Every structure is written in C-alpha cells, then in structure tokens.
Amino acid sequence: MPPEALAAVVAVCLPLLYPAMALLPSTRARVMRFALPLLPLPALLLAVFSDPGWQLDMPWLLNGGLWAMDELRRLFLLLTAVLWAVAGLYAVGYLKADHLRRFCVCWGLTLAGNIGLTLAVDIASFYSFFALMTFAGYGLIVHEGSGEALRAGRVYLVMAVFGEMAILAGLLLASAAADSQMLADLPAAIAAAPQKNLVIGLLVAGFGVKAGLPLLHFWLPLAHPVAPTPASAVLSGAMIKAGLLGWLVTLPFGEAALPGWGALMVVAGAVAALGAALLGVCQRRPKTVLAYSSISQMGLMVLMVGGALADPGRAAVLFPVIALYTLHHGLAKGSLFLSAGVSMPTAAGARAVTWLLIALPGLSLAGLPFTSGALAKLAMKEGLSADKLDFALSGYLSPLMTAGAVATLLLVLRYLWTLARTQKTGRNPPALAAGWLAATGMSLVAFWWMPWQVDGLVKAPVWLPKMYQLWALLWPMLVAFILAAGALLVSRSVKKR
C-alpha cells in the first residue's frame, strides 16, 4: 500500500476510534478531550505533503471503494483538517465536564465523515461519509440540551433527511445513466441523460441543504447560536463546504451549456448574498449574525457555480477560483466563530490588540487589501467578468459581487457590534486562546501561498495590486462604513425621542 493511501486510511479511521473508546470504562473523558486536536493531524499531513494522483482501491468495500486525491480535493482536505485541528484545540479549553464523552464521540464521527467524503471518489463511499457527517453533526448541535438546542436539532434533522433523500435519489439516477459507481463518470452521463433536469434538480437541492441555499437554509441560523462554539466553527467553516464539493464533483460542469440552471443558481446566489445580509444585520446574537454571514458568503460562491453551469468553457477557470474562495472563507469564518467565545482582557493595550485580531478576518472577508480576501475577490471578479462569460445574466454579476462585498462588511460590523455588547471580560483558558489565535493566524497568512491556485487570473500579485484594483476593493468597504454609520446615527436619534 502506498504511504499516501495508508495515511488516508489512518486519517479516516483515527476519529472512528472514539466510539469504541467511549465504550471502554477505563477510558477517561478528559483523555478524549485532550486528544481532539490530534485527530485531524493525519489528514493535515496528507494534504500538505502528498502529491495529487495517488489512489486507494478497495474492491471489498461496498460496491468497490476508491479513494484518491486531486488538486480540488487536496484543497478541501486542507481546509477541513486545519479547521478541525484548531477547533479541536479550542474545544480542549472550551468544553465543560457535562456530557463530555458524548460530545467527543459525535465530534469524532462527524470529523471522520467530513474527511472521508473529501477523499472518496466512488459513489457509495462518498454518500456514506456524507450521511455520517450529516447525522453525527446532530449530536454537536443539541449538545447543550436546552429547549432551543433541541428545537434547532429537530429542524436540522428534518432538513437533513430531506437533503440526504434527494442526494441519494440523484446519485442513483446518475449512476444508472453512467453505468458506473465512480463520481468522475457522472457529469458526462448526466449531461446526456434524458432525465438530466430531474437529476440536476435533486443534486442541487440535496447538496443545497448543506450549502445553505435560500429556502433550504433554515437550520443554519437556528443551529449556530445553540451549538458549542467549536462546533459552530466547523459547521460553518468546513461542513457546509461539503455541499459545495458535492456540486463540483457531480454536476455536469464543462459537459454542456445549461443556461437555465445557471440562471437559477445565479438568482439563488444573489438572494442568498443580499437577502441573508438584510436578515443578518437585524440579529442581536453574534453567532446568529455569523450564520447569516455564512449564507451570504455561500451565495457569492453559488454565483460562480451558476456561471460555470451556464458557460461550459468557463468551468475550468472558475473551479480553482471557487476552491480558493472556499479556503479563504472557511479559515476566516472559523476564526470569527471561535472569537465569539473569547473573553476580553482587562488591560487597555491587550484589549485593543484582541479587537484587532478579531476584526481582521472579518475585514478579510470583505476584501481588505493585502489579505486572502483581496485575492479571492479579485479572482472572482476576473473569473466572472462579463466579457469572458457567454451567459445572458453575465452583465449582472459584477454589480451583484459589489453589492455582496458591501453586504459582507455590514454583517461583519454588525457582528463586532453585537459581540461588544455581549462579550465577557476575564482570562481565557490557554487551549481556547491558542486555538483561536491559530485559526486567526492561518486566516491572515494563508494568502502568501495561495496565488499558485489561481495562476493567471489575478493580473497583479495580491501584495502589490494595481491602483484600480485597490479602488475596486476599497470603495465597497467605504460604502458599508457609511451605511453603518448612518444606521447608528438613526438608531441613536430614535432612542433619544
């Protein structure tokens, strides 16, 4: 067995040891808690040091399992491993003694599913891991056991069952059309299938539940406020990206022009990007604001999915941009969610530094120059430029992206405002602080090695953008600051009356 394949087996199986450990009376819950940040390390090493192209054939598994690595899966695996590692470290300092063993079991099962679906290239393995991640994630959402958490869990389960049924039906129809069990054979078969619209509809809806498409997003703003903070970080940073990955590996990108589906996805992305922002700025709980921010940011990624579906010649260009944006958003949003549980120091200087570290990933989401957000925004604008897309709605994409940038910063400012009104003062447990700082550091420095993923799309290096690119990044942020200041003045004048 090649070393990469062995590492893949270890990466998936190591978290699966937690249910067995929980059954042993001799296993202490504290040991399981302190081992949480170690569980994603094999996957992280695999993503960093292995070269794409290896395969692991398992003919004895289900209908014949096949795991492999390509550039797209490598980037998704990197995001998954990094985010679960820093969130696990954070959880060491965050978790209390109540139901600790149960949390660790659900954490391990959800992580195994998240890693496994990223590596799986056969239908049976991919769906099995996707379902494992989905249903094990329920235990993370309801961990606190409050009435609100149980209600959010019920909504999550209903949406999850609907999504899994749609995914399974879509994959079975696509597999029958392709006469194959491999994901790589599905796009071409779906494009040529008589029932292609039914299959695409099932896959769009099924994976859209996880990705937070409009009308399929209801579980997100309910689940994030009640889930433990480290669980919220991986739910938003990594798990909802599984729905995006599902689209990328199954839908017929590059096989046929699908202007109808492309237009539908563009409209859905616009509604998510702007509608979620309108709802999010009205929220009073920090993690609820971030939940709507995740829906809004996923909407921008859905715009790119729509463009790739509508114009098959542009799909190969947009894929690396989507992957880049996914990594950028996952790291930044994970850091923001983890900051929701950080206590403020009492010293003025330390407090200022803490607020700066909290704010920077959010500003990166809005496209602050010299951050990964700047690179992601410029690459997205280049990939969706109207003169390069053969698509009826392509002329609307640029203003939609600009409006999305304004909406992003408004949500970030609202998050900082609500956080300031609810955040406690005191000392942070060392592991909690280390996990948050590690997440923040990764979100801020990752862009130094990101440019190779989108070579040729960004005309100037991200650290030395041209003046027109700087202005394109900055003026939506200025608009957002002006709108936020105006809303604050109006609010204060109303209160005085």
C-alpha positions in Angstrom: 0.0 0.0 0.0 1.5 3.4 -0.9 2.2 5.7 2.0 -0.3 8.2 0.9 -3.1 5.5 0.8 -2.1 4.3 4.3 -2.2 7.9 5.6 -5.7 8.3 4.1 -6.9 5.2 6.0 -5.4 6.5 9.2 -6.9 9.9 8.6 -10.4 8.4 8.3 -10.1 5.6 10.9 -8.5 7.5 13.7 -11.6 9.6 14.6 -13.7 6.5 14.3 -11.8 5.1 17.4 -13.7 7.5 19.6 -17.0 5.5 19.7 -15.0 2.4 20.7 -13.0 4.3 23.3 -16.3 5.7 24.8 -17.5 2.1 25.4 -14.4 1.2 27.5 -14.9 2.1 31.2 -11.2 2.6 31.6 -11.1 5.5 29.0 -11.4 8.8 30.7 -13.4 11.6 29.1 -10.5 14.0 29.8 -8.2 11.9 27.6 -10.6 12.0 24.8 -11.0 15.8 25.1 -7.2 16.4 25.1 -6.8 14.2 22.0 -9.3 16.2 20.0 -6.8 18.4 18.2 -4.7 15.3 17.3 -7.5 13.6 15.3 -7.2 15.7 12.1 -3.3 15.7 12.0 -3.0 12.6 9.6 -5.4 14.4 7.2 -3.4 17.6 7.5 -0.1 15.8 6.8 -1.7 14.1 3.8 -3.0 17.4 2.4 0.3 19.2 2.9 2.9 16.5 1.9 1.2 14.1 -0.5 1.2 14.7 -4.2 -2.2 14.5 -6.0 -2.6 11.5 -8.2 -2.5 8.6 -5.8 -5.4 6.1 -5.4 -6.5 3.5 -2.9 -8.6 0.7 -4.5 -10.8 -1.3 -2.1 -12.8 -3.8 -4.1 -14.1 -5.4 -0.9 -15.8 -2.3 0.3 -19.5 -2.0 -0.5 -19.7 -2.0 -4.4 -16.0 -1.4 -4.6 -14.4 1.6 -2.9 -12.0 4.0 -4.4 -10.3 6.9 -2.6 -8.0 9.4 -4.3 -6.5 12.8 -4.3 -6.6 15.6 -6.9 -5.9 19.3 -6.6 -9.6 20.2 -5.8 -9.9 17.5 -3.1 -6.5 18.4 -1.7 -7.6 22.0 -1.1 -10.9 20.9 0.5 -9.0 18.4 2.7 -6.5 21.1 3.8 -9.4 23.4 4.9 -11.1 20.5 6.7 -8.0 19.4 8.5 -6.8 22.8 9.5 -10.2 24.0 10.8 -11.0 20.8 12.7 -7.5 20.9 14.3 -7.7 24.5 15.6 -11.3 24.0 16.6 -10.3 20.8 18.5 -7.6 22.7 20.3 -10.1 25.4 21.2 -12.5 22.8 22.4 -10.0 21.5 24.9 -10.3 24.8 26.8 -13.9 25.4 26.0 -15.7 22.2 27.0 -17.1 21.5 30.4 -17.4 18.2 32.2 -21.1 17.7 31.3 -21.7 15.1 28.6 -18.0 15.3 27.5 -17.8 11.7 26.4 -20.9 12.1 24.2 -19.6 15.3 22.6 -16.2 13.6 21.8 -18.0 10.7 20.1 -20.1 12.9 17.9 -17.1 15.1 17.1 -15.1 12.0 16.0 -17.8 10.6 13.8 -18.6 14.0 12.2 -14.9 14.5 11.5 -14.5 11.1 10.0 -17.4 11.7 7.7 -16.0 15.1 6.7 -12.6 13.7 5.9 -13.9 10.6 4.2 -16.3 12.4 1.8 -13.4 14.6 0.7 -11.2 11.6 -0.2 -13.9 9.3 -1.7 -14.3 9.1 -5.5 -16.8 6.3 -5.6 -20.5 7.0 -5.1 -21.1 4.6 -2.2 -18.2 5.8 -0.1 -19.0 9.4 -0.8 -22.6 9.1 0.1 -21.9 7.0 3.2 -19.4 9.5 4.6 -21.6 12.4 3.7 -24.5 10.9 5.6 -22.2 10.0 8.6 -21.1 13.6 8.8 -24.7 14.9 8.5 -26.3 12.8 11.1 -23.4 12.7 13.6 -23.5 16.5 13.4 -26.9 16.5 15.1 -25.2 15.5 18.3 -23.0 18.6 18.2 -25.9 20.9 17.6 -28.0 19.5 20.5 -25.1 19.1 22.9 -26.2 21.8 25.4 -29.5 20.1 25.8 -31.6 23.3 26.1 -35.0 23.6 24.6 -33.7 25.9 22.0 -31.0 23.4 21.1 -33.4 20.6 20.8 -35.7 22.6 18.6 -32.8 23.5 16.3 -31.8 19.9 16.2 -35.3 18.9 15.1 -35.3 21.4 12.3 -31.8 20.2 11.3 -32.9 16.6 11.2 -35.9 17.3 9.1 -33.8 19.3 6.6 -31.0 16.7 6.7 -33.4 13.8 5.9 -34.8 15.7 3.0 -31.3 16.5 1.7 -30.0 13.0 2.1 -33.0 11.6 0.3 -32.6 14.0 -2.6 -28.8 13.3 -2.8 -29.3 9.5 -2.8 -32.0 9.6 -5.4 -29.9 11.9 -7.6 -26.8 9.8 -7.3 -28.7 6.5 -8.0 -30.2 8.0 -11.2 -26.9 9.4 -12.3 -25.1 6.1 -11.6 -27.7 4.2 -13.6 -27.3 6.7 -16.5 -23.5 6.3 -16.3 -23.5 2.6 -15.6 -20.7 3.3 -13.2 -20.0 3.7 -9.5 -17.4 6.4 -9.9 -18.1 10.1 -9.3 -15.9 11.1 -12.3 -18.3 9.3 -14.7 -21.4 11.1 -13.5 -21.1 14.6 -15.1 -20.9 13.4 -18.7 -23.7 10.9 -18.1 -25.9 13.5 -16.5 -25.4 15.9 -19.4 -26.5 13.2 -21.9 -29.3 11.6 -19.8 -33.0 12.1 -20.8 -33.9 12.9 -17.2 -30.9 15.3 -16.7 -33.1 18.1 -15.3 -34.5 15.8 -12.7 -31.1 14.5 -11.7 -29.6 18.0 -11.5 -32.6 19.3 -9.5 -32.2 16.5 -7.0 -28.4 17.1 -6.6 -28.8 20.9 -6.4 -31.5 20.6 -3.8 -29.8 17.8 -1.8 -26.4 19.4 -1.5 -28.1 22.8 -1.3 -29.4 21.9 2.2 -25.8 21.7 3.4 -24.7 24.7 1.4 -27.5 26.9 2.7 -29.4 27.7 -0.5 -32.4 30.0 0.0 -35.4 28.1 1.3 -33.1 25.3 2.3 -31.1 27.3 4.8 -33.4 27.4 7.8 -31.3 25.1 10.0 -28.2 27.4 9.9 -29.4 30.4 11.9 -31.1 28.1 14.4 -28.1 25.7 14.9 -25.2 28.1 15.2 -26.4 30.1 18.2 -27.1 26.9 20.3 -24.2 24.7 19.2 -20.9 24.8 21.2 -18.6 27.4 19.7 -16.0 25.0 18.3 -18.8 23.0 16.7 -20.2 26.2 15.1 -16.8 26.9 13.7 -16.6 23.5 11.9 -20.2 23.6 10.9 -19.8 26.9 9.1 -16.2 26.7 8.0 -16.0 23.1 6.8 -19.2 21.2 6.8 -21.3 23.5 4.7 -18.5 23.4 2.1 -19.3 19.6 1.7 -22.4 20.7 -0.2 -20.3 22.8 -2.5 -17.9 20.0 -3.1 -20.9 17.7 -3.8 -21.9 20.1 -6.6 -18.4 20.3 -8.0 -17.9 16.6 -8.3 -21.3 15.6 -9.6 -22.9 18.3 -11.7 -22.1 18.4 -15.5 -19.7 21.3 -15.5 -18.0 21.7 -18.8 -20.0 19.0 -20.5 -23.0 21.0 -21.8 -24.3 24.6 -21.6 -27.1 24.8 -19.0 -28.2 28.4 -19.1 -31.5 27.7 -17.3 -29.8 26.1 -14.3 -27.0 28.7 -14.5 -29.6 31.5 -14.2 -31.4 29.7 -11.4 -28.2 29.4 -9.4 -27.2 33.0 -10.1 -30.6 34.2 -8.8 -30.3 31.8 -5.8 -26.8 33.1 -5.1 -28.0 36.8 -5.3 -30.9 36.1 -3.0 -28.6 34.4 -0.5 -25.9 37.0 -0.7 -28.2 40.0 -0.3 -31.2 38.6 1.5 -29.2 36.9 4.2 -27.4 40.2 4.8 -30.7 42.0 5.3 -31.8 39.4 7.8 -28.4 39.2 9.5 -28.0 42.9 10.3 -31.2 42.7 12.2 -30.0 40.0 14.6 -28.8 40.6 18.1 -26.8 37.4 18.9 -23.2 37.3 17.5 -23.3 33.7 16.3 -26.7 34.3 14.6 -25.2 37.2 12.6 -22.3 34.9 11.6 -24.7 32.2 10.5 -26.4 34.7 8.1 -23.0 35.8 7.0 -22.1 32.2 6.0 -25.3 32.0 4.0 -24.4 35.3 2.3 -20.9 34.2 1.5 -22.0 30.9 0.2 -24.3 32.9 -2.1 -21.3 34.5 -3.7 -19.8 31.0 -4.3 -23.2 30.0 -5.8 -22.8 32.9 -8.3 -19.6 31.2 -9.6 -21.3 27.8 -9.7 -24.1 29.4 -11.8 -21.6 30.9 -14.2 -19.8 27.6 -14.6 -23.0 25.7 -15.3 -24.2 28.3 -17.9 -20.9 28.6 -19.8 -19.1 25.2 -20.1 -16.0 26.8 -21.5 -15.5 28.9 -18.3 -15.9 26.0 -15.8 -12.2 25.0 -15.8 -11.3 28.6 -15.0 -13.9 29.0 -12.2 -13.2 25.8 -10.4 -9.8 26.9 -8.9 -11.4 30.3 -8.0 -14.3 28.5 -6.2 -11.7 26.4 -4.3 -9.6 29.4 -3.4 -12.7 31.3 -2.2 -13.7 28.2 -0.2 -10.4 28.0 1.6 -10.4 31.8 2.3 -13.9 31.8 3.6 -13.6 28.7 5.7 -10.5 29.9 7.6 -11.8 33.4 8.1 -15.2 32.4 9.2 -13.8 29.7 11.5 -11.7 32.3 13.2 -14.7 34.6 13.6 -16.8 31.9 15.2 -14.1 31.0 17.6 -13.7 34.6 18.6 -17.3 34.6 19.8 -16.2 32.6 22.9 -13.1 34.7 23.7 -13.1 36.8 26.8 -11.6 40.3 26.7 -8.5 41.2 28.8 -8.8 44.0 31.2 -5.6 45.9 30.1 -6.4 48.6 27.5 -3.5 47.6 25.3 -4.3 43.9 25.3 -7.9 44.7 24.7 -7.1 46.8 21.6 -4.9 44.0 20.2 -7.6 41.4 20.8 -10.2 43.5 19.0 -7.8 44.0 16.1 -7.2 40.2 15.8 -11.0 39.6 15.9 -11.7 42.2 13.3 -9.0 41.4 10.7 -10.5 38.1 9.5 -13.8 39.8 9.1 -12.3 42.6 7.1 -10.5 40.0 5.0 -13.9 38.5 4.2 -14.9 42.0 2.9 -11.8 42.1 0.6 -9.4 44.1 2.7 -6.2 44.7 0.5 -3.2 42.5 1.3 -5.3 39.7 2.7 -6.6 36.4 1.3 -9.9 38.1 0.8 -8.4 40.6 -1.6 -7.0 37.7 -3.7 -10.3 35.8 -3.6 -12.4 38.9 -4.6 -10.1 39.8 -7.4 -10.0 36.3 -8.7 -13.8 36.0 -8.5 -14.2 39.3 -10.4 -11.8 38.2 -13.1 -13.4 34.8 -13.4 -16.9 36.2 -13.7 -16.1 39.2 -15.9 -18.9 39.8 -18.4 -16.6 39.9 -21.4 -15.5 36.4 -20.8 -18.8 34.7 -20.0 -21.2 33.6 -22.7 -24.3 33.9 -20.5 -27.4 36.1 -20.5 -27.1 37.2 -16.9 -23.3 37.8 -17.0 -23.8 41.6 -17.1 -25.5 41.5 -13.7 -22.7 39.6 -12.0 -20.3 42.5 -11.4 -22.9 44.7 -9.6 -24.0 41.6 -7.6 -20.4 40.9 -6.5 -20.0 44.6 -5.5 -23.3 44.5 -3.5 -22.1 41.3 -1.9 -18.9 42.9 -0.8 -20.9 45.8 0.9 -23.2 43.2 2.5 -20.3 41.2 3.8 -18.8 44.2 5.6 -22.1 45.3 7.0 -22.5 41.8 8.6 -19.0 41.9 9.9 -19.6 45.3 11.5 -22.9 44.1 13.0 -21.1 41.0 14.4 -18.5 43.2 16.1 -21.2 45.5 17.5 -23.2 42.6 19.0 -20.0 40.9 20.2 -19.0 44.1 22.1 -22.4 44.2 23.8 -22.2 40.5 24.9 -18.6 39.6 25.4 -17.3 38.9 28.9 -14.1 40.2 30.5 -11.6 37.7 32.0 -8.8 35.2 31.4 -9.1 32.7 28.6 -8.1 29.0 29.1 -4.7 28.5 27.4 -6.0 25.9 24.9 -9.0 28.1 24.0 -6.8 31.1 23.3 -4.3 29.0 21.4 -7.0 27.6 19.1 -8.4 31.0 18.4 -5.0 32.5 17.7 -4.0 29.6 15.5 -7.2 30.0 13.4 -6.7 33.7 13.2 -3.1 33.3 12.1 -4.0 30.8 9.4 -6.7 33.1 8.0 -4.3 36.0 7.8 -1.1 34.4 6.4 -2.5 31.7 4.1 -2.7 34.1 1.2 1.1 34.1 0.9 1.0 30.7 -0.7 -2.5 30.8 -2.2 -1.7 32.6 -5.6 -0.5 29.4 -7.3 -4.0 28.1 -7.1 -5.3 30.8 -9.4 -2.3 31.5 -11.6 -3.2 33.8 -14.5 -6.4 35.0 -13.0 -5.1 37.9 -10.9 -3.2 40.4 -13.0 -1.0 41.6 -10.2 0.2 39.9 -7.0 -2.1 40.3 -4.1 0.6 42.1 -2.1 1.1 44.7 -4.9 -2.3 45.2 -6.6 -2.7 47.9 -9.2 -4.4 51.2 -8.2 -7.6 50.3 -10.0 -7.7 47.0 -8.2 -7.2 48.7 -4.8 -10.0 51.1 -5.5 -12.3 48.3 -6.6 -11.6 46.6 -3.3 -11.9 49.7 -1.1 -14.9 51.6 -2.3 -17.5 48.9 -1.4 -15.9 48.9 2.1 -16.3 52.7 2.3 -19.9 52.4 1.3 -20.5 49.8 4.0 -18.9 52.0 6.7 -21.0 55.0 5.6 -24.2 52.9 5.7 -23.3 51.5 9.2 -22.5 55.0 10.5 -25.8 56.3 9.1 -27.7 53.4 10.7 -26.0 54.1 14.1 -26.9 57.8 14.0 -30.5 57.0 13.1 -30.7 54.4 15.9 -29.4 56.9 18.5 -31.7 59.7 17.3 -34.7 57.3 17.6 -33.7 56.3 21.1 -33.4 60.0 22.2 -37.0 60.5 21.2 
